[in-house]
Amino acid sequence: MDRTLWALAGPIKRYIVVSVVLGLLITGAYIAQGALLAFALNAVLRTHEELQFLYIVAGLAAVLVARGALLWFSEVAAQWTAERTKETLREQLLAKLIELGPAYANSQESGKLQETVIGGVEAIETYYSRYMPSVFVAIFGCLGVLATLTVIDPTSALVLAPFVIGVPAFTRLWRAWRGARSSRLFTVRSEFGSYLLDSLQGLTTLKAFTATVARRMNLVKKAIALRLEAMRTLSVSLMRGGITGLLSMGGVAVLLSWNAWRVAEGTIEPIVLFMALFLAREAFRPLDRLEKEFHAANSGVSAGPPIAELLAAERQVRETAAPALPPAAYGVAFEEVSFAYDAGDRNALANVSFAIEEHQKVALVGPSGAGKSTIISLVLRLFDPQQGAIRIGGADIKDLSLADLRAMIAVVSQDTFLFHGTIADYLRIANLDASDEELRAAASAAHIDHFISGLPDGYETQVGERGARFSGGQRQRLAIARALLKDAPILVLDEATSSVDPASDLAIQTALERLFERRTTIVIAHRLETIRNADRILVFDWGEMVESGLHDELLARGGLYSKLTATQAVAA
């Protein structure tokens, strides 16, 4: 029994208890069956006990019917436990991932996270529904059979007991020897799954750079490593199964031989031999069941630590215990903010201070890695700064609930992610109650309504995985429409028109200008026409704000902004 998995079981334990109770009742039915068969065989040898034989057969039939019903209920209970396990653990894992947010997800390989949430839960599901009940049934069931045999003939129980104890003892020694090796199978499988997922997601890039052959060879190597690891695990499991099978059948053979000799010597009655014969087999039946589920133990024990680690992960951003009311104004201020993504790394922002007044349109510019996107992440509280404060309407955003904070902000990111579903579903992420007219109004403002209306299914068109059916510019305009539909007082455009052609960019800017007047707007963009008319331009370099002013003022200074403008390299 693995302590980590037992701790993870939580509310699933009550379903496991039901399976254990049913398993013990089934063991009891097998004990009754063995005893009745012994009595029946003894009655056959005594030819004058025909009526007793008929009663025994009737009792045996009742036991068989009851055992069949119990087996059916046991299977239903196992399936029920499996379903509750998947539902409970995946609900916890997904809730935890949402709680941890992108700060955690971006630091992990997506393939390994997927394997933990899907493959890991599948492995633990079998552990809880099959293996764990088998452990308890093996303990109490075997003790029950030995206790019954002790009442009938203590000597037989003493002969059989070392073999019954020897099977789980050998299994425990085996796990201590091979446990670390067996757990490696889950690790190798996770690595293969992660590499395969990356390969599928980057297939276009691999084709473009003619790197498919090299990637395929690496994938083959990882597949071979997985197969070899799986075969090693299987081979040692089969070897262990052979040895435990030898112990169980050897125990029955030794007891049968011993009691046959005792019957021949006249020291016991034949009924004792028959009882020992049938009950000895039942002593090993729970262990046989445990043996069949042993592979579930290896998979479950391997999957347990990654799941426990994920559930125990600490979130970087914590909700305040007593959130303040949302502010009435929506100016944004940074006060000596410093931030690094990891301890010991260079600061992504260093002592940054600036204030954006309500309804102002402020542009953030600078070379790649200057810290512009980090500012947006901090405003959204995807991370918290190590130093300084960020305020909206004068309120420290740490004093606001995350839901209230993020409800005030609409974002269009450079990397637009479209969820699989219809266009209407995607847009309504921003406003679940939005009407069809509101969808069209937002799409019109983003200059995408005409395109959507021309599609065969209009707003019910499936966007495909990650928006694969649309061009980069179309995906970007859909993202802008979604942000407009949210109608939040703070609008963030993080390279919002980076994938849009100049003509569409100009049309979108014209539509957005009407909205900038009543929103606090933060713009990150590299096109000059996007930021020329900003109320203020903040220039960043290596995490520091090096310039601030209007377009013409910054050009006249001849500083970094002037150089970036001259080379058309105002980049995200």
N, C-alpha and C positions, 0 to 999 in steps of 0.2 A: 504494500500500500504506500503510495507516494504522498507525503505530507503536503506538498504544494498543491497537488490536484485535490486532495481532501479539503484543503482550505478554500479552493476555488469553487467547490461544489455548491456551497451556500444553500439556496432554496431547493436545489435539485436533490438534496439528501433525502427529503421525504419520499420522493419517487423511487429512490434507490432502496429505501426501507421496504416499500411495497414489493419490489422485485425480490428482495431477500426473503420476506415472509412467504411469498409464493414458491420460491426455490426450496425453502425448508419443508413446506407442505408437500411438494413434489418428492423430495427425499423421503419424507414419511410414507408417501404412497408406495415408493419403491421398497421400503423396509417391509411394509405390510404385504406387498406382492411377494417378496422373497420368503417371508414367513409362511404365507398361505401355500406357496408352491412346495415348501418343505413339508407342510402338513399333508398336502395332496399326495405327494410322492410316498409319504409314510403310510397314508391310508390305502394306496394302491397295493403296497406290499402286504397290508393286512386285509385280505380278501373279504373278511366278514364285516367291514366297515363301509359298505357301499353308500348308505344314507349320509354318513359323515362326509364322504367324498363329495356328494352332491352339494351339501351345504358349503363346503370349502370352495367348490367351483363357482357357486353363486356369489360368494363373498369376493372371490377373485375377479369375477366379471364386474362387480360394483366398484372395486378398487381401480380396475383398468379404465372404466368410464370416468371416474373421478380424476384419475391421473391425466387423462386426455383433456378434460376440461381445464385442469390446473395448468397444463402445458400451454393451452391456448391463451389463457389469461396471462400467463407469464410472458408470452411473446408480445401480447398487446401492451403489457406494462413496460417491456423493454423498448418498444417503439415509442411509447408515450414519453419515457425518460429521454430517449434520443431527441425527440422533437423539442421537449422543454429545454434540454441542454443547448441545442442550437439557438433556440429563441432567446434564452436567458444570456448566454455568453456573447452572442453577436450583438444583442442589444447593449450589453455593457461595453463591449469593445468599440462599437460605433459611437456610442455616447462619449466614451473616453477620448476617441480620436477627435471628435468635434470639440470637446472641452480643451484638448491640448492644442488644437488648431494647427495652422501651417508651420509654426515654429518647430513643432515636433515632426510633422509629416515630411517637411523638406529636409530634415536631417536623417531620414531613413530611406532605404531603398524601397520603392513602391512594390516591387515583386515580393520582397520579404514580408512587408505589411499584409499584402494580399494572401500570402501563404499562411500567415498567422491567423488572419480572420477567417479564411475559408478552410484551408487544409488542416490547420491546427485545431479548429473547432470540430471538424469531422473526426479527427483522431480522438479527441477527448470525448466526443459523443459516444463512440464505441466503448471507451474506457468506463464511462459512467453507466451505460445501459447494459453492458455485457460483462466486462471484466470485474468491476467492483462488486456487483452482487454475487458473482461467482466466488470471490474471495471469502465473503461472509458465509455463503452456503457451504463452501468447502470446510471452513473451520467448524461450524456448528453441526453441519450435516454428518461429517466424518465422526465427530464426537458422539453424535446421536447413534450412529450405527455401532460404534465400538461399545457404547453404554448398553445397547440392546444385546449385543453379543456377550457382554460381561454377565448380564443376568442369566443368559442361557448356559454359557460355559466360560468361566474366567480364563481358563488355560488358552482357549482359542483366541480370546481377545488379546492376551499377552503375546501370543505368537504373531498375530496380525499387526499389532500396534507399531512395531518398528518400521514395517514397510509403509504403513499409512503416513507416519511421521517423516519417513525418509524422502518421500516424493517432494513435499514442499520445502524440506530442508535443502535438498539438492538443488531445487529451483532457485532458492535464495542465494546459495553459494554461486550458482551459475550467473545470476544477475550481477552479483558483486564482481565477478570476473569479467563479464562481457557487457555490463551495463553501459559503460562509457562508449564502447564501440557501437552498441546498438543505437544510442542516442545520436550518433553522428549521421545516421541515415536521414533523419529529419533535417539536419543542417545542410547536407549535400542536396537534398531535394529542394530546399528553399533556395539555395544558390542556383540550381538549374532553372527553377521557375522564374526567379528574378532575371536571369540572363535571357531566358526565352521571351519574357514580357518586354524587356528593353529592345530586343531584336525585332519583335513585331511592331512595336510603337515607332521604331526608327527605321522601318523598312525602306521608306522613300529615300532617306539619307544614305543608307547602305547602297541602294541602287545607283544613286547619283554619283557616288564616289567609288563605284565598282569594288566595294568592300564586302560583298555578299559571300564570296568564297572563303575569305579569311574568317568572317564571322561564323559561317556554317561549320568550318573546321573546329573552331573553339566550342561551338554548340555540341558538335559530335563528341569532342573530348569530355565535356561535362556530362553528356548523356552516358558515355561509357563509364565514367567515374560513378555515376548514379547506379547504373546497372551492376557494376562490380560490388558496390557497397550493399546493394539490395540482395545480391546473391550470397555475399558473405554472411549477412544477417540471416538469410533463409537457411543456409547450410548449417550454421551453428544451432539455429532453432530446431531444425530437423534432428540433429544429433542429440540435442537435449531431450527432444520428444521421444527418441528411441530409448534413451536411458531411463526416463521416467516410466515409459511403457513397460520396460523390462522389470522395473521395481514393482509395478502394480500387478502384472501377470505373475511375476515370481512369488509375490506374497500370497496370491490365491493358490498357486501350485504347492507351495510349501505347506500351507494350512490344510489343503485337501489331502496331501500325502500323510501328514502327521495324524489327522483325524481318521483316515482310512486305516492306518496302522493301529490306532486306539480301538476302533470298532472290531478289528480282527482279534485284538487282545481281549476284547470283551469289557473294556474299562468305560466305554460310553455307549449309549444307545444310537441306532442309526439316525433317529430324528435329530440328534445333535450334529451329526455329520452333514445332514441335509441343510439344517439351519446355517451352519458355518459356511457351507458351499455357496448358498444363495446370498447370504448377508455379506460375505467377504467381497463379492463383486460389487455390492452396493456401497461398500466402504470407499471404493475407488471411483465410483461414478461422479461424485462432485469434483474430484481431482481431475478426472478426464475432461469434464466441462471447463474447469479452470485452465487446463492445458490447451484446449482449443481456442480459448480467448487470450492466451498469453501474448500473441502478437499485438493485441490491442494495448497491452500494458506497455510494450516497448514504444509504440507510436504515441500513446498518451503521455508517457513520462517525457518523451522527447519534445512534445508540443507544449507541455505545461509551462516550462520556464519562460519562453517568449511571450506567452499570453499573460502570465503573472507579471512579467516585467512591464508589459504595455499597460496593464491595469494599475500598476503601482507608480507609473511615471508621474512626475510632478509637473503641473502646468506652470509655464513661466509667467502667465498673466492671471491674476486672481481677482475674483469679484470682491467688491467692498462689502462688508457686513451690513452697513446701513447706507444704501445709495442715496445720493442727493437728488432733488428734483431736477429735471432737464432745464438747462438755462433758457432764458427768454431771448437772448442775443446769440449770434453765431460767428463772432470774430474768433480767429485762431491765433494763439500766441505760443511761441517756444521761448523758454527762459533758461538759458545756459544748459542746454540739453547735450549730454554726451551719451553715446551708445556704441557698444561693440556686440557683434552677434555671438561671439564665444569669448570666454575669459582668456586673456593673453593675446587676443588678436588686436590688430590696429583698429582704432576707433572708426566706425563708419560715419559717425558725427562727433564733432569735438567742440564743446562750448558754443553751440549754435543758439542764437537769440534773434527773433524777429516777431513782428506782429502783423497780422492780416486783419484789416477792419471788416466789419460785416458788409456784405454786398460788394466787396472788392474782388477784382480779378487779378490774381498774382501768378506770375510765371516763375517756375524753377528751372534753371538751365545750368549746364555744366557738362564736362566730359563724362564718359561712362565710368561708373564707380565713384562719382562725386558725392553721392549720398541722397539724391533726389527721391528715389523710390523708397529709401529707408524712412524719409520724412512721412510719406503716406502710410507706411506700415505702422509707424509710431502713433499717428493720428487715429488710426483704426484700432489701436491697442492690440495689434497682433504680437507686439513686443512691448516691454516697458523699458524706458531708458535707465541706465545705471546712475545717472546724475541729472538734476534739473527737473522742470515741470512743464507740462503741456496743458494749455487751458483753452476752453471753448466758452465764449461768453463770460469769461472771468472765472469759470469753475474748473478746477483741476479734473481732468478726465478720469483720474483714478478714483474720484469720488462718485462717478456716475456708474450706473449699471451698464454692462456691455451692450445689452439690448437697446437701451435708450441712446447710448453713444452712437452705435452703428446705424440706428434708425435715422440719425441726423445727416448721414453721409451717403451719397451715391457715387459709385466709382466706375470708371471705364478704364480697364487696365490695358497695357500694351499687349500682354498675352491673353487674348480673349478665350475663355473656356465656355463652350456651348454644351449643355447637357443633352443627352439623347432624349428626344420627345418632339412634340410639335413646336412650331414657331410661337404659337399662343402660349403654350406651357412655359417656354423659355422666358418670354416677356413677363408673364405673370409671377415669376420668381420675385420680382420687385414689388408686386402688388397683387395678392391673390384674388382680391375682389374687383379688379379692374374690369370694366365693361369692354365689349368689342369696339365701341366708339373711342374709348380711351386708348386702346391698343393702336388703333389706326392713327389717332392724333399724335401719339409718341413716334410711331413709325414714320409718319409724314414729316415731323420735325427733323428726324434723322435721315430723311431722303431715302427711305427704303420701302415705303408703302407701295409705290408703283411696281417695284420688283416683286414684292410678296403677292400683290393682287394678280400678277401675271402668271403665277404658278398654278398648276392644275388644281391643287387643294388649298390654295391661298394660305391663310394663317394656320390651317391644320396640316400643313406640309411637315413631314418628318425632317429634322435637321441632320440626322445621322450622328454617329459617334464623334464627339468633339467638333461638330459642325462640318464634317468632311464634305458635305454636298455643296458648300458655299465657298466663295472666294474669300481671301483675307479681308478685302474691303467690305464685302457683304457682312461677314461676321462682325467686323468692327462697328458697322452702322447698326446692326441688331443690338450690340452691347450698348451703344449710345441711346437707342430707343428704350432699352430696359432701364438705364439710369434716369432718363427723363420721366419714365412712367413712375418711378419711385417718388419723384417730386420732393426730394430732400432739400433742406436749406443750405447744405454744403455740397458742392459738386467738385469731384476730383477727376481730372482727365489726365491719366498717365499714358502719354504717347497715344492718345485716343484716335488719332488719324494717321498713325504710322503706316497702316496698310491700305490707305485710301488714295486713289489717284488725285492729282491736283484739282481737277474740275469738281469732283465730289467733295473734296476737302473744302473748297471755297463755298460750295452750297451748304455743307453742314455748318461751317462757321457762321454763315449768314443766319441760319436757323437758330443756332445756339446763342447768338448775340442778344436776342430778345429775352433769353432766360438768364443771362449773366447779371442783369440789372437787379434781380431780386434774390440772388444767391451769392454766398461766399464761394468763390471759385479758385481752385488751385490747378494750374495747368503745367504739365511737363510735356514739352514738345520740342522738336528740332527744326521745324519749318518756321521761317522768319515771319510769314504772314499770320501764323498762329499766335505769336506773342508780341507782335509789333504794337498792338493797341492795349496791352496789359496796363493796369493801373500802376503796377510796379513789377520789376524783374529782379529776382534774387539769383545771384550767380554763385555756384558752389564748386569747390575743387578740393579733392582729398578730404571730404568730410567737413570742410570749413566754409562758411559764407564769406566770400572774398570781395563781392561787389553787390550793390543794391541801387536801383534807380530806374528811370524811364529809358526807353529804347535809345532815343537820341542822346541822352546824357551818357549812357554807357558807351556808345560808339565814340563819342567825343573824348572820353578818357583814354582810349587806346589800350585798355586792359584785356583781361581774358575774354570778356564778352565780345569785344571788338575782333579779337583773333578768331574766335569760334564763328562769328558771323561771316567774316571774310572767307573762311574756308568751308562755309556751309556744313559745319560739323557740330552744331548744337544737338547733341545726342543724348539718349536716355542712359 
